[in-house]
Amino acid sequence: MKILHMRNLMVPIIAASLIASLGCKSKTAHNSAPPPPPSVVVAAVDQKTVPIYSEYVGQTRADNTVELRARVEGILQKVYFREGAPVRKGQLLFTIDKRPFEAALQSAKALAAKSVSDLAQAQQRTDVLQAQAELADAQAVLNRADQDVARLAPLAKEKAVTEQDLDAAIATQKSARESVDARKANLTNLEAAVKYTIERARAEVSAANARVVQAQLDLSYCDIHSPMNGIIGFLQVDEGNLVGRGEATLLATVSASDPLLVNFNVSEIEYLKLTDPETAGQRAGALRFDLLLSDESVHPYQGTFRVLDRSVDPATGTMKVEATFPNPGSYLRPGQFARVRVAVAEQENAILVPQRAIQELQGAKTVMVVDQENKVVVRTIKLGEKVDKDVVVLEGLNAGERVIVEGMQKVRPGSQVNPQIAVVSTPTAGG
């Protein structure tokens, strides 16, 4: 009975040992299986004729910027725009309290009417007309006195009349002549005075009309309109504040950013690349620029030269250049930093490798090439110009070879990989 019991105990122990042994063998067999090759993304080395670009760092600038200022003193009564919004030419933006200027205009018009009345009164010349009549009367008296003397003088010689009658006639003639001279002098003085009065009245009319124009102008300054189409900035003064006292208070600024200008500098060598002696200025005018924004996107509209400075700055050895770019809707704003790119030459049959495939190892530029057996080979290359997102390879690669662009950290030289073809992205505008 004891032997039978011992056998019954040994059966489960042996079974458990067999199961454990099989499990260990299964784990050992699993651990010895090689891992699958890592997957990497590869791109084919391309060969084609490409433009060679030069790039410059620039800053955007508005084509036109106007500061809106209060040209008259008064209370800012109303603001009609939203900050940062587009505005159109002639749009009403601000109103300054008009009542003082309307009153000043009415006063100026009243003074103008009075000056016109004064001029009309001066032009009537009543004093001159009266003096002319008095001179005519005196002249008539003198004529009669002359006739009396002329008649009595021969009679006196013949003793037909007494000497006393002749002397009386001569005295009357003398008195009449003096009266005529006095009337003439008085008329001359009055004519000069009236002429002066008329000229002064005319001057007053001109001055009064000028005051009316100035009052109308001041009244018109109470409504401030946009001088152009553009984007208006922040409001500098709130409604209800006094503006224009002592200085032309800045209210807001409007910028016209379509087209958008970009200023940048080129070196003397770069300038010579952009032009030549035979077509000085002409080639520069025919160039087309790409605008690369801070997020690496390319502005969809190409630009052209607007201004090329007349001289090279001797302090920096550079020349200032200004390019203009279409900017519908003022999408880009003044003050942005951007890169300006222009094709200065072409390279035929250039070998191109994606920039993201390039690594730097101990100062050398390298790429990981996947050969026909899908094994990784590290290749040292010599680089040329950058072309968009690719780089020209001068030495070390051939067209059609595959280089790793993603997953380089997962592989080692000589290791097997599972290459996946990189998805070709749609070229950006201007690229």
Secondary structure, 3 states (H helix, E strand, C coil): CHHHHHHHHHHHHHHHHHHHHHHHHHHHHHHCCCCCCCEEEEEECEEEEEEEEEEEEEEEEEEEEEEEECCCCEEEEEECCCCCCEECCCCEEEEECCHHHHHHHHHHHHHHHHHHHHHHHHHCCHHHHHHHHHHHHHHHHHHHHHHHHHHHHHHHHCCCCCHHHHHHHHHHHHHHHHHHHHHHHHHHHHHHHHHHHHHHHHHHHHHHHHHHHHHHHHHHCCEEECCCCEEECCCCCCCCCEECCCCCCEEEEEEEEEEEEEEEEEEHHHHHHHCCCCCCCHHHHHCCEEEECCCCCECCCCEEEEEECCCCECCCCEEEEEEEECCHHHCCCCCCEEEEEEEEEEEEEEEEEEHHHCEEECCEEEEEEECCCCEEEEEEEEEEEEECCEEEEEECCCCCCEEEEECHHHCCCCCECEEEECCCCCCCCCC
